[in-house]
């Protein structure tokens, strides 16, 4: 027996190597869409060069290529303590930071405003940048601002963030509007008309259902997971998943602490409590300095959570059973979370998730749907190109 054990161990090692080689091939062949990364914050705050492998954070060009994620949604996120015109100003600063990346590396990355762009850019061996704003407060209650963002190449908007805004309720605030206000419904209609993806991550359950009732096009849940497995307000119920499938939309699995494993919920609740403190009474550079320091603190605090890759696949399994394979994607929230699952520390580790999906019996075509095919369909339906 003692002679058989080493041979068995060698066979397992060889099989694992074969599985990872297959996973890397699938990742390389897939379109590679992650519907939510917060990496542009890193550029704005610290002026990092994404073309280089960074010593911190979760995303840069080398690691994107290693992970096969070639077409991320770059979230232009503005904290809710930026109010009115200040929120618009910070959004413009983030868009400018994104432009600096596009201008510095035209041979490596290009702006994409539709599914055809994504396919063309990825086929040319470059990275495709699809832009989103993360919070309706960033339009300052003005549809003209929304239209201006569209002209800047932004093609998605999360309706709320951590707090309610003046026209929609958030999942992490006390209900104020009973979902969407009449103006909030006008926002949805204008986004449909323009060809912008309506993102219902972060919104209250009532806002979710209101958005689906108003939208004539598929919506997305860019970075949330299953509430049936981890019971937090930012995750979605099975009924919501079924409604999303009926709408034709897609949900991107969030890898963050608490979203995947109940073991991490306490850490998430502590972060929410901290974030719920009194907002800073600042403007201009002082407000920016405050926000920049908060980002740097989160960067320093990054550590592996208690969740595992297997837990992530549990969410995918459950959501596929409820909504169907055509409605599931990846919305990692990389660079916006502080405790990713063990084995998924950064975007380069995505082939490990693919290997886990293969082990659970997922076919290559279905894995490629999860890795961007489903999102590509919705982008084409919404943007018309």
Secondary structure, 3 states (H helix, E strand, C coil): CHHHHHHHHHHHHHHHHHHHHHHHHHHHHCCCCECCECCHHHHHHHCCCCCCCCCCCCCCHHHHHHHCCCCCEEEECCCCCCCHHHHHHHHHHHHHHHHHHHHHCCCCEEECCCHHHHHHHHHCCCEEEEEEEECHHHHCCCHHHHHHHHHCCEEEEECCCCCCCCCECECCCCCCCCCECHHHHHHHHHHHHHCCEEECCCECHHHHHHHHHHCCCCCEECCCCECCCCCCCCCECHHHHHHHHHHCCEEEECCCCCCCCHHHHHHHHHHHHHHCCCCCCCCHHHHHHHHHHHHHHHHHCCCCCCCEHHHHHHHHHHHHHHHCHHHEEECCCECCCCCCCECCCCHHHHHHHHHHHHHCCCCHHHHHHHHHHHHHHHHHHHHCC
